[in-house]
Amino acid sequence: MSCRKAIGVAEEMKAKYGDRIELKIYTTDSVEAIPYGFRSSTNVLFNNEHVPVDVATDRKKMDDFLSSKL
């Protein structure tokens, strides 16, 4: 469930911030994800920095996070 929620939040942030962020979504077993050694199904990175799941799945927290980084 948190995976779907994180994807929804990510897509909303992409719509809000447009070209200011680049959105890529991969499955845990994808070639692109392998170097990170993820151990859970929901992982969000921003500029190669891990974003906590509680932030990545909450629209307000993610918006606040991105606003402070951009």
N, C-alpha and C positions, 0 to 999 in steps of 0.2 A: 504493500500500500504506500509506503513512504517513497518508493521509486516513482510511482505515477504522480504523486503529489509534488515531488521535486521537479519532475519534468514539466508539470503544469506551471509551477512557479517560475521555472527557468524560461519557459516560453512567454509568460507575461512580462518578465523583466526584459527579454529581448525586444518585445513589442514596445515597451516603454523607452528603453535606452537606445534602440536601433543600432546604428553603426558604431556606437561607443563600446559595445561588447560583441564578442563573437561567441556563438552558441554551437557546441558540438555535443551530440549525445551518442554514447557508445554503450554496448553491453559489456558486462564485466569480463567476458571471455573474448572480447574483440582484440585484434592485434594492437590497436592503439592503447588499450587499457593495460595490457600485460606488463609493461615496464613499471607501472605503479604498484603492482602487487596488492591490489585491493582485496580485502577479506570479506567485505559485505557487499550487498547488491546495490546500495545507494551511496554514491560518492560524488561529491561536487567539488570542482576545483575552480579557483579564480586566479589567473596569473600564476598557475602551478601551486597555489596555496590552498590547502584543504579547507573547505567551508563546513562547519559542523552541520549535521543533519537537521538539528532543530532550527537552524537559521535557514537552510536550503529549502525546507518544507513550509516555511511561514512567509507569506507575502510581505508583511510589514517588516519583519526582521531582515529579509533578503534585500528589500528596497533600502533600508537603513544601511546595511552592509555595503551595498554597491554605491550608494550616495557618498559614503565616507571614502571610498576607494577611487572614484572617478573624478 
